[in-house]
Amino acid sequence: MRVCPAACVALTNDAIPVNKSMSLDLEPHNITTALLHPGWVRTDMVNHSGLIHTDECVEGLLKVLQRGHEVNGRWFDYAQREIKW
């Protein structure tokens, strides 16, 4: 199944405010929320045409999560760079 770019944009546009709202609502309960962008990963789904290996993606996203509450309500890519919105 292929998802059209417009659907991806719509989902992202919905996820951003939901994440921010959840981060504020859940903060008193010491729950952190964050959006994670895995990048274009070499998987079977893309016939291994991605730009990064799965290990690189997972390692980077885990490093973001290990930063703890500092990432609350924010959006990061696999290279641990914040995506501004």
C-alpha positions in Angstrom: 0.0 0.0 0.0 1.3 3.4 -0.9 0.3 6.5 1.1 0.1 9.7 -0.9 2.2 12.6 0.3 -0.8 14.7 1.1 -2.0 12.1 3.6 1.5 12.1 5.3 1.4 15.9 5.6 -2.1 15.7 7.0 -1.1 13.1 9.6 2.0 15.1 10.6 0.0 18.3 10.9 -2.5 16.5 13.2 0.2 14.8 15.3 2.1 18.0 16.1 -0.6 19.8 18.1 -1.8 16.5 19.7 1.8 15.8 20.9 2.1 19.4 22.4 -1.3 19.2 24.1 -0.6 15.7 25.5 2.8 16.9 26.8 1.2 19.7 28.8 -1.7 17.5 30.0 0.6 14.6 31.1 3.5 16.6 32.5 2.0 16.7 36.1 2.0 12.9 36.0 5.7 12.8 35.0 4.9 11.4 31.5 7.0 12.6 28.6 5.7 12.7 25.0 7.8 13.3 21.9 7.5 12.8 18.1 10.2 10.8 16.5 11.1 10.9 12.8 12.9 7.7 11.8 14.2 9.0 8.5 14.3 7.0 5.3 15.3 3.5 6.6 16.6 0.6 4.5 13.9 -1.9 5.0 12.0 -4.5 2.9 9.1 -2.1 2.6 11.3 0.3 0.5 13.3 -2.4 -1.2 16.3 -1.4 0.9 16.5 1.9 -0.9 16.6 4.0 2.3 19.4 6.3 3.3 20.2 4.8 6.7 20.4 1.3 8.3 17.9 0.2 10.8 20.6 0.1 13.5 21.5 3.7 13.0 17.8 4.7 13.2 17.1 2.8 16.4 20.3 4.0 18.0 19.6 7.6 17.3 15.9 7.5 18.4 16.9 5.7 21.6 19.4 8.5 22.4 16.6 11.0 22.0 14.5 9.1 24.4 17.3 8.8 26.9 17.4 12.5 27.2 14.2 12.2 29.3 11.9 15.0 30.1 14.1 17.5 28.1 12.4 16.2 24.9 8.8 16.7 26.2 6.4 18.0 23.6 9.1 18.3 20.9 9.9 16.5 17.6 13.3 14.9 16.8 14.8 12.9 13.9 17.0 9.8 14.1 20.1 12.1 14.2 18.8 13.6 17.4 18.2 17.0 15.7 15.1 18.8 16.8 12.6 19.5 14.0 11.1 22.9 14.5 7.5 23.5 13.7 
